[in-house]
Amino acid sequence: MSVINHEGGQVADAALKEFESTLRGRVIRAEDEAYDDARKIFNAMVDKRPGAIVECNGVADVMACVNFARTNNVPLAVRGVGHNVAGTSLCDGGIVADLGRMKSVRVDLAARTVRAEAGLTWGELNHELQPFGLAAAGGFISTTGVSGLTLGGGLGWLVRKHGLALDNLLSADIVTADGHLLEASETQNADLFWAIRGGGGNFGIVTSFEFRVHPADTTLSGLLLHPRKRMAEAVRFWRDFEPTAPEEVTSGAFLLRAPPAPFVPEAMRGTPVAAVGGIYTGSIEQGEKALRPLREYGPPAADSFQPMPFAEAASMADDLFPRGLHNYWKSGFLTELSDAAIDTAVEFYDRAPSPMTIVVFEHNGHGAMERVGAGDTAFGYRNWPYNFLVTSIWTDPADTEANVRWTRELCEAMQPFLADAVYVNYLGDEGEDRVQQSYPPATFERLVALKAKYDAANLFRMNQNINPKLS
């Protein structure tokens, strides 16, 4: 099957074969047996049919994809691991530069840095760091890709102590729209380095990242569950506790159905609960002291907190967000986490159509993220410490309408408590205006100007797109 360009014509088969001959990686077309599996991503709501999927085996393959797409006027999508809920890592008719085979890791113990290729997940990266008692600052779910999360921000379990993933980025190798490989850092292509720290995939394809990493060996980590009758009170207690906790503590509050885990009483499994999950990175003795008020409140009906390696702790939420199901997410920063906001979310959660749906309250503030200047990177908003996220998840496509409707109704009810700002990595397919709400006006204006400089033709548009025509 030939690749169709955006004007409706077709790339000649001879041109496509010539392109394939320059690649080291495999090219998967629609007629190939591997095609349907190759086009699957995290969110099953996304069903796109690329003309070809290129499994890039290195930087040369990435450069070839960019040059082929630009020369032939073909839509180009970029997939790290395909975890983003918006599904922008696929396109219809064009080509997908799949970076999933690019997984090399090089740890520099003396400098306490790591060089990581773009096809890694956070779980894979932290697996390589764990033997050295080190961890990277990024990701609440270990199956999330290093690339996409970092380029949009990088909230994670070390955010209060060490900031966002992009706050720990020292340099990046990036293939730009002209097919050239550039290094972006504070001293080389500094404007591009500023832009990729929050501006997403708009400026090129990052093939590798150099991060500062941090000591994080054995942690005190786990989950607390409170029954339905105490859901609102438990979230309020967490809200008041978290800003007073040391920065070694990062935790969140969740409304969910109690999982069938061994630590959960059988009678509680499947019932609505308030959960508090967190990680303390530091000495276990200090962690026991710091988390004692949280673990004693209620007391909780279930408590799984225990010492565990950071790499294990950072994957403890993975089972709640399985790959390949239908997902519809909506999010926004909270002006404050008020009692009324908590009560509204708890009341709505009782009517959630799917038992897999989770409502998340994140606290990322009162720590390292806020010590970075608002204009130092292109990341949108550092002044809202609480984030609200609804992750509606279901299995049967027939249930789509009910789940989407409920999610929208909940977010409409939460509107009085939400800031006019959103974390770009949590956006679905919500349009240009919503992308603009991810950034303060001055930041967005600068991003548009840099998009016009590095990608005036908007080759990299399969993303939360910053349109260069706005400049």
N, C-alpha and C positions, 0 to 999 in steps of 0.2 A: 504494500500500500504506500503510495507516494505521500509526502508531507504537503499539506495544503497551506498556502500562505494566507495572510489576513485579507488579501484582496480577492480571494476566491479561486486563484489559479493554482496550479500544481508545480512543484519542483520536479524537473525531469528526473526519471529514474537513474539516468546515467550520472547526473550530478550527485544524487544521493549515494550511489555506489562509490563514486570517487571520494566523497566525504568519508564513507565507512572505511575505505582503504587506508586512510590516514590515522585511524584510531587504534589504540591498543586494547580498549575496552569493547565489550559486546554491545551490539545494536539490536534492540528488540522491536520488531514491527508487529502490526495488528494481526498478521497471519501466523505469527509464531506461537507455539504452544505456551511459552512462558509469559505471553503478553498480559493476560488478565490478572495473573498474580503480580506482575511487575507494576501494574498501574494502581494497585491497592495502596491506600494510605490509611492513616489513623482514623479518619472520620469517614464512615461508610455512607454518609449523606452525599459525599462528593463522588460523582460518577463521570469522569472525563475520559476522553479517548485521544491521547496523543498520537501523532503520526508515527513517531519513533521515540523510544526511550534509550538514551545512551548511558551505559554504565561506565562512567569515567574511571580510568585506572591511574590517573595522574593529572598534573597541571597541563600537559600538552593536549590531552583529550578535552579539557575544559576550554582551552584556548580555541581548539578546533570547533567546538560547539558554538562558541560566541561568534567566530568568524563566519561559520556557515549560516547561522541565523541572520546575522547582519547582512551578508552578501545576498542572500536569497529572500530577504524580507519575510522571514518565517517567525511565528511566535515562539518564544523561548521561556520555558519554566525551569526553575532550579529546585532540586530536591536534595536536602541534607538527609533527613530520615523520614520526612513526610508527616511529622507530628502536628503541625499547625492546624487548628480546627477549621480555618477558612478554606483550606484546600488549594492554596495558591501554588503549591508545588507541582501541580499538574496543569495542563492546558488541552484544549481541543484542537486537533489537527496539526499542531506544531511539534517541536521536539522538547524533550525533558533532559536536562543535564543532571543525571543522577550521581550524586557524590558519595553514595552509600558504601562504596568499596574503598574509599580513601580514609583509612583509619589508623595511620601511623601516629605514634606518641613518642616523644623524646623528653625525658625528665632531666633537668639540670639541677642536681642537688646543691651544688655550691651557690648558684644564683637563686635557688628556690623558684624556678620557673618551669614551665612545660610548653612544648610546641606540639599542638594538636591539629590533626587534619580535620577537614570539614564534615566528614561522614560519621563522626563519632557521636554517640549518645553521652549524656552526663554519667550514666552508669558505667559505660566502658572506660571513660576517662578516669573516673575515680577508682575503678578497679586497678588501673595501672599506677595510681598514686598511693593507694592504701598500703602497700608493703613498705613505703617510706614514711608512713605516718603523716601524709600530706593530703590535702583536698583542694578542689577548685571551687570557687564561689559561684555557683549557678545551679538552678534547677530544684524544684520541689518534687518532680517526678523523674526518675532516672532514665526513662525511655525517651525523654525529650532530647532533641538534637542540640548539640553544642552550637552549631552555626546559627540557626534561626533564633534561638533564645538570646544569644549574645548580641546579635545585630539589632534586636529590638529592645534590649534592656538586660534581662537576666536576673530576675528575682529568684531567690533560692534560700537554702537552709543556713547559709552564712551571711545573709544580707545585713543583719544588724551589726555584726562584728567586722565584716570585710567589704560590705557594699555589694553592688550589682556585678554580674559577670563582666560587663563592659568597663566597670571601674577598675578591674584587674587586668584589662587587656593592655599589653605593652606594644604589640605590633601585629600586623596581619599582612599576608600575601593576598593580593586581589587582582583578578583578571577584569579589566575594564572593558567598556563597550567597543573600543577600538582593537580589542584582542591582545593588548599588552598586559604583561604581568608587572604590577607595581608593589612596592613595599610601602605600607602606611604606618606611620608612627608619629611620635611627637616631633621628630627631627626630619622625617622624610614624608613628603606629601601630607603635611599636617592638616590641611583643610579636609582632605579625604578621610584621614584618621578621625577627625572630629565628626564627620558625617556618618561614618559606619557605626559609631558608638551611639546607636539609637535610631538611625534612619532606615534600618532594615536592609533589605537586599536591593535597594534602589540604585546603588552606585557601582555594582559589579558583583562578581562571584568570588567570595573569599574562599581560598583553598586551604589556608592554615592560619591558626591563631597562636600567638605567644601570650601566655597568661602568667601572672604572679600567682603562686599557690601558697597555702598556709598550713601550719600544723593543725591536724585534726585526726587524732588516732582513735582512741576509744571515747565514745560519747555516752551521755545518758539520754536515751531517746525512747519515745513510745507514744501511746494514745490513751486518753482518759474518756470514758463514756458516762453521760448523765441521762437519766430516763426522761421521757416526754414531759412529765409534770414539772421538771426543773430545767427544761431546755433554755428558756429565756434568761433565767437567773444565772445559769452556768456560763452563758456567753457574756453576760454583764460582768461576772466576776473575772473572767479571762480578760475582758477589755480593760478593767481597772488594774489588773495585775501586770499585764505585759509591758506597759511603759515604765514600770518601776523595776522590772527585772534587769539583771546585767546584760550587756550586749552579747554575751556568750549564748543567750537564750533567743532562739527564733521559734515562734509557735503560731499556730492559726486555730481558729474555731470553725467548726463545720456542722451543718445540719445534714444528717444522712440516716440511712437505715443501718442498724447495727449489723456488722458483718458476722459470718459464721466462723469466727476465729476461736481458737481454744480458750483464750482468756475472757471471752464474752459468755456470760451465763446463757444457757440454752433458751430460757424463757424470754430473754431480751433480743435474741437474734431476729432480724427482720423488722424490728419496731423502730419508729422515729426516735432519734437520740441527738443530743448535742455532744460533739466530740471536740476534744482539744488535743492536737498533735504537736509535738515539738522536739527539738534537739538542743541539748546543751553541749557545747564544745569547750572542754576544759577538764579540770580534775573531777573525778567522780564524787569526791567528798564535797567539793564546792557546789557541784551540780545538785547533789541531794539537798543541800541547804537552800539553794536558790529556788528549786522547784517545789519545796515542801508546801508552801501555802497553796499552790495550784493542785497538788496531789491530795491535800487534806480536805479541801473544800467539798462539801456535800454530805459525806464523802462520795467519790465517784462509784458507780455500780461496777465499773471494770477499769483496771489500771494495768497497762502493759509496759510501763517504763522500766528499763533495765539497761545495763551497760552493753554497748554493741559498737563494732567498728563503724566509722563514718560512712563508708561505702554501703554498708548494709542499712544503716539508719536512713540514708538519703533515698533508699528505694522502698521504704515502708508504705508509701501511698500508691505504689504502682498498681496494685490489684484493684484499686478503686476506679482506675481509669484505663480499662483494657482497650487494646487496639481492635479496630475493625467493627465497632458498633456505631450506631447513629448518635451524633453529637450536635447539640445546638447550645451555644454559649452566649451570654451577655454579661457585660461588666461595666464598672465605673468606679472611680475613686469616691470615697465618702467625705463630705465636709466634716462630719464627725460621726462616730458610731454611737448614736443616741439610743436611749431606751425604746423610743418609738420605732426607730429603724429595726432594732432587734425584734421587737414584738411583731412588726409587719412581716418580716421574713419567716418567723416561726409559724405565724398563723397561716401563711401561704404554703409553707412546706407540708402541712397536713393534707393539702389537696394536690400534691405533686403526682402526676399521672404514672410516673415510672419509679419503682423502688431503687433504681440505680442513680437517680439524680442527686446531686450534692450542691448545697449552697455553702459558699466559702467566704469567711471573713479573714482577710490577711492583715497582719500588722508588720510593716516593713520599716517603720520609722524609728525615731529616737535612737539613732545609731549612725553607722558609717555612711549610709546612703545620703544622709542630710548634710554631711560634712564636705561633699563635693559641690562646687559652685553650680548654680542653676544653668549657666551658659558654658560650662567647661566641656560638656559633651552634648550631643544631640538628643539625649534621653529627655523625654517630655517633662515629667512633673516629679519633683522630689519633695514637695511641700505638703502632700497629702499622705499621712501615715497609714491610713486604713484603706483597703481596697475590697470591693464587693464583687463577687463572681458567682454566676449561676452556671453550673455545668449539667445541662439536661442530657441524659444518656438513656437510650432504649435500644431494644433488639429488633422489633418488628416494624418494617417500613409503614405498615398500616397505622401505627401510632404516632406518626410524625406530626400530623395536624394538631392533635391534642397537646403534645409536648411543646411544640413551638408556641401555641396559643398561651399555655400556662406560663411559659418563661417570659413572654412579652408582658403578660398581665402583672406578673410579679415585679418586673423591672419598672413598669409604669407606676405601680404602687410605691416603689422605692424612690421614685424620681425626686420627691422633696428633700431627700437626704443625700443625693448624689451631686458631686461637683461637676462642672461643665468640662470634664477631662476624663481621659481613659488611657489605660495601658495598652499600647499598640499590639503587644503580643497576644492579648486576649480578644482582639477584634475578630469577628467573623467577616462575612462578605456584607459590609454595611455602608459602603459608598465613600465617595471622596470627602464629603463634609465630616464624616466621622473620623477619617484618617487625620484630617486637619485638627480635630479636637484632641488628638494625641500629643500635640505640641503647643507650647506657648507661641503667641503670634510672631515674636522676633525669631524664635528658633525655626519655625516653619518657613518664614521668609528666607532665612539663610539656607535651609535645606533645598528650597526650590531653586535658588541661585546656583548652588553646587550641583544639583541635578542637571541644570541646563549646561553647566560646564563639562561634566563627566559623561552625561548620557542625554544629549539634547533630543535624540530621536526616540527616547523612551523605550529602548530595547528591553531593559529590565523593568517590565511593567506587571509581570505576574507576581504581585506582592501587595502589601498595603501601600498603594502607589502614590508617589509624590510626582505630580504632573509638571514637567519642565515648562509647559506652556503658560503656567501661572506667573512666570517671572516677567 
